[in-house]
Amino acid sequence: MLVVQVVEILWSKATRGAPEANLRAKLPRRFAIDLIDGPYLLHHVRMAEWEEFSPQLVKLEAKVSVPRTEGGLSIQAVEQASFRLGLIGNPAGGKPYRHPVHQALTLKPGEFARLVINGRHTSYSGQWYSEYVYNVASGSKIVSDRFLHGAPDHEFSLADNLF
């Protein structure tokens, strides 16, 4: 089984500096998951400034097979029930541009990895910012609080200075 938890954090230029940035830095980057049977589980949570950074469940779904990508996360099945993970970019685009890293780490059964990417975006209404945290666990038995206990076995970040 592969579990991918996407934690999406969105904010505007109005709250990019202190003290709001300090509050945003304290937001949780991992949550307990509701387990659903299947070889692949997606648990997507969003916290947006315009929703008072209140965690909102965007999607909870099981799939019959593991996809090759989930947003900006690259997933490749390899031998011995392991997965090679990487980042292919910010799912919402944005700057600064980062070259894709398709093979950042290998996740073995029983392990937990965290991958992070952020971005600065421009639209007709102004600038906004995003951070995507991918918590990923693999194994035959994954508990609902897997991401809440201890540090990840692997970490990879393409987060950059957005200012």
Beta strands, then each sheet from edge to edge (+ up, - down):
strand 1: 2-12
strand 2: 40-48
strand 3: 56-63
strand 4: 69-70
strand 5: 73-78
strand 6: 82-87
strand 7: 101-107
strand 8: 112-123
strand 9: 126-138
strand 10: 154-157
sheet 1: 3+ 2- 1- 9+ 8- 10-
sheet 2: 4+ 5- 6+ 7-
end
